[in-house]
């Protein structure tokens, strides 16, 4: 779709969007299919009414009106995304119905958009960086985990279950469903803590019903039969272990590699936290206040994501609210606060990208998609074709563009020790008091 933008007064714009005939035809066919399900015509089953018969019965104008009304919103938002516009009100459309479904069509929409923020000189921003430290015992811990992963399981006789044992068990839930011959390592987090605690002291062949506390205070019950008790026999921490459990010939080489990987991980985490603080300092400096449909849409996404997360854990929203001591109104305020912050970050980074005149080519988008597809084990060509056929490559392009903007700002700001930044935050200001109105949204496992 081709789009032209006319800037009006008071942060309003008028978009003229040209819709290709193929999109119009698709919309008409979709509308006709929906109406065919609703209209009762003697001699035809529901949904099987030929389009010409449908036209003769209800008229072409009604079908075309349904087609435009059901699709114009999607066309508008796609055009706004491509033009990097952020509407803060609903659009006011102006159009005439198409004369046919095999010709191009156009409409215009007038809308108020988010005013671009006034960017500060970000090279003067001071942002705390938490210098990563590798604990002395962390490398030893990782080596012990590796050692444990190649340990031999030895049957135990003459004693009850102890911590760190590996058990062969049968589990039967309250509905009578049984899972047989499960291998459970105590201390590995495979079972609820109450269940693990109840297993200690059981004998091989013993059966016990265990009542335990589930998420959000609910109770559950399971019957456990301990069939075998096994203990791990750990191999020596030596060169032989390095050869059998890794690609290295010596323990010293393995230790050096573990330390290198841990440092890279900690550096990545520190950089991730620093970049988050950079963009939030930029939001604070611009004092941008996003509003309108984008915030509402983002809030719905966050709320739906929370609902799906709760559903996967078998928790209802009512139980969640009760367990967290949150009212529906408080939850809504928190979600809206998170949505406002999320959109504000995008607005300031987009302003940076515009100021730096950053651009992302189709080849850049495809390269990024290929990289992500390969990491996920997906077909890159198929994913690229899907993105382009649905027009969603523009979202990927914008994501890359905003990342490039953040790269630039993060490289330019003044990095200060985290302790110094925290000391400044400890000094009360009116702005900090306002920031308390935007708490983080708690999620299960978050």
Steps between C-alpha positions, in 0.01 A plus 500: 500500500620849415453773761540876497501706817387861530593681821222713650489733801517388865681170440235374259571327169296383205592170339398407148528124459485326161374143535589258217220318320618165639444622857157637409401170340614307806298728728186462285534121492546492874197724558288294260595181683402651835169633369421168332511341846245753629255532210231231458415438135263215410669220309850571632675375810650750743835619370447346153323790333674597169620860504282601202190366677607680815545826306156470346344443842677759721669730247863563408519812716438307821772246417747773409413701811560191715830434321630853555380533860660170601835564330560875500634497856769247410594695186522822700720357777731332251540833321559684830766245595680537167498877536612472864197688628368452853130597515366614836137512386283285277521588128221685318452330163387659174422276202249387241422133451688321219320469169642152438719244676755481219623861510726695731331703773606775739388662823622780722522517877559796728648434843687666785847355550749496786709815499869419448696540823773759541813293534769607746869487426527136596879517506456688830276235659664305783387138531601244760688191388512200731850360448462119497697296750562128471457338844794285598288189549287530186749321273529221757123476514471466121766229501309317771183522289691349206642235728153416628359475145736210417473329838411133518176405675558228760210312666473562875389237750453500874412867547209739432487788252750780564555842343660493152386140437361396164170314527301279265137570589140464390281811541119491516308829502165578662318400177651151516739555208833321551841571353728202542877464531585868535863573584505783755815672625437661837618858518467552124165680524302232316242473778328748729710569814232348726505177297880477510503556874240225552708253298794525743506197729280280279612142435520318167158345431319747725189688382385833642231759424649849513298822529691804379446870438466605137535848351295783649417301817301219336553142625576188301546133581708222348567139592866401466641148488878481544619208288879547512746721684822590322797718587738682271857376491701800387813455287824671608546858387801438279626492141304181429177679587592786267563256215177303553267795565640768267717566198801584719792278593578644841309626800688830480375559145145411602514733801630785282218448250235493775640823645503663155137405433386621841675834451337540158160422652547746787626768261192448280269529801674816616478650152131409477429675830704802396314537170166482681612778734623705204164504326317568827728798570418625151126464571545687827695781331240550225203471739298342220143405596357246253124453476226379272443180300864381510507504880158334515609231254826436688311478831268236350802304380655506848174402669438218253857382552447492876173307455672241277785465749255441784298254291811292426556473876138410568425824684191712445524879488281523813736273695797701375345830614417352840848349546677825409260725691422693183167648393393489132540879487855483638590230249363711217698802619820296518448354155432843352811634675714224348343563160571873522865432587534250216356741243703790642821303443405444138411867449833633625704240311304576184580869549869408530480285186337788311761749623782268393319421174537126560365266234467122472501335158301196394826302503562607860153378596547168321841449659352556847211264428741233374708531815196461724359215290826307515517543879143370532547220247239642262495534121636849433371526142151396605499752784622781272230419244236504774616839630498663158169347390331633815680835504640439849863546393454869587472413869827307481660791314390744771621272778847488341496877449419564867773259607752691289383823662551354847844372397599854411364662816648230725840561341474878545371543857731542798538169681532542878537243781172348612560602860526863393177475298316335790620770739346760272174306480486494879463879501125570494359708218140568388573306180588190703172526686316505168691195380345294782174511307650266238581177692630188330241241412550179697459180300524137611864398498602856415 
